[in-house]
Amino acid sequence: MTPDDSNGSEPRFQPLTVPRRTVMGPGPSSASPTVLRAMSLPVIGYLDPAYFDVLEEVESMLKEVFKTEQRAFAVAGAGSAGMEAGLQSILERGDKVIICSYGYFCERQVMMCERLGAEVIELRTEWGKAFDPQVLKDALREHADTRLVVSIHAETSAGTLHPVKEMSEIAHDAGALFLTDVVTSLAGCEVDFDGWDLDFAYSGSQKCLAAPPGISPVALSERALDHIRGRKTLPSSWYLDLSLIADYWGPERKHHHTNPVNMVYGLREALALALNEGLETRWLRHERVAAALRAGLNAMGLESPVEPSARLNQLTVVSLPKGVDDVKLRGQLFDLYGIEVGRGLGQFAGKVIRIGLMGESCVPANVFNLLNALERLLPEYGYETGKGVGTGAAAAQLAAEPAPLY
Ligand SMILES: Cc1ncc(COP(=O)(O)O)c(C=O)c1O
């Protein structure tokens, strides 16, 4: 066959299409169309002065979102790349690290630290409860030579928010550095990097920032950067060495790897959307939309295993009533209603579903769609909720405390 022979015939492959979904799991959440449009702008070189202007703007927007005047930039990769970049840049083989552990992603931090050959002290506490800072205080008394304390601000697997400000103070009083995961919290509730005196925080683009997965915004203290530059041994990963990435994002623009330019355009647009909405308004949107979901679930008699004071707005954990099969229910939500929710992990496996309301997905319409679907499906399992009971309660909650328009 010559190239001419194919004229007029069907190409072997058609353009890609994907189904429409209502994405209400633990992440990714939906990406804003504005963000997706920005990502289709032309590729330019990562050493092009026009691209440096983009980087400069992204850096200053990230500083606003993280609330820091120290270093803020983005690691190419998923949230786990930010996690690994922080751990492997700060810790040397044999360093002692305390990991406050109350969920699945805390366990990932433990695995990473073990691979690094660090001496890991894991402070395991019950899922569904806020971490008690006294546990850390006691552990640091016993392990005064701890290099780093590791934590998660918003544990998506357990649906819990943790007191990282107090934890950071305790770590610093003991002379340790303090690292926290803000993958699910950044842009969905308050994160105050400088005010909470954090040393390293990493996030993900795919949750409350309303961008696709693939880039990890991070903030780094000058104290932590000095520590990394002064290490006795080089970090084991060249690609994830935070000091090298910081040098590319810094005034010298030192070449490192090929920066993912279109992901950075998307991040720029996502940050612009968040800052234009106003961070406080965005946090309030997450609070009020989650309150509507909880009102609906409560009215239907559905409960959460998470203690009320520790509940995350971005992710609601719902206990399944007796006789409701988790896999079957999630399958029905997906197949019949196009709604994706998350399964229970670890201590919650098989017992709960997890409902995400983050960024672009955090809108009242999603709450009503899901509650309506649950009202229709649960009676099939012998669990009668009454039609309109959940959706009605959610509407009443929004009437009393409206969510900011988005
Ligand atoms: C709290 C938390 N940390 C870390 C991660 C890992 O992020 P990624 O899947 O983008 O690597 C997630 C992902 O859901 C998360 O929820």
The ligand as an SDF file (V2000), in Angstrom:
LIG
                    3D

 16 16  0  0  0  0  0  0  0  0999 V2000
   -3.7650   12.5550   51.5580 C   0  0  0  0  0  0  0  0  0  0  0  0
   -3.1540   12.0240   50.3110 C   0  0  0  0  0  0  0  0  0  0  0  0
   -1.8220   11.9690   50.2270 N   0  0  0  0  0  0  0  0  0  0  0  0
   -1.2090   11.4840   49.1280 C   0  0  0  0  0  0  0  0  0  0  0  0
   -1.9190   11.0430   48.0460 C   0  0  0  0  0  0  0  0  0  0  0  0
   -1.2080   10.5050   46.8620 C   0  0  0  0  0  0  0  0  0  0  0  0
   -1.4060   11.3350   45.7790 O   0  0  0  0  0  0  0  0  0  0  0  0
   -1.2220   10.7680   44.2760 P   0  0  0  0  0  0  0  0  0  0  0  0
   -2.2300    9.7000   44.1090 O   0  0  0  0  0  0  0  0  0  0  0  0
   -1.4870   12.0000   43.4490 O   0  0  0  0  0  0  0  0  0  0  0  0
    0.1590   10.2800   44.1760 O   0  0  0  0  0  0  0  0  0  0  0  0
   -3.3140   11.0770   48.0830 C   0  0  0  0  0  0  0  0  0  0  0  0
   -4.1050   10.5900   46.9390 C   0  0  0  0  0  0  0  0  0  0  0  0
   -5.2870   10.4320   46.9710 O   0  0  0  0  0  0  0  0  0  0  0  0
   -3.9430   11.5850   49.2430 C   0  0  0  0  0  0  0  0  0  0  0  0
   -5.2720   11.6420   49.3340 O   0  0  0  0  0  0  0  0  0  0  0  0
  1  2  1  0
  2  3  1  0
  2 15  2  0
  3  4  2  0
  4  5  1  0
  5  6  1  0
  5 12  2  0
  6  7  1  0
  7  8  1  0
  8  9  2  0
  8 10  1  0
  8 11  1  0
 12 13  1  0
 12 15  1  0
 13 14  2  0
 15 16  1  0
M  END
$$$$
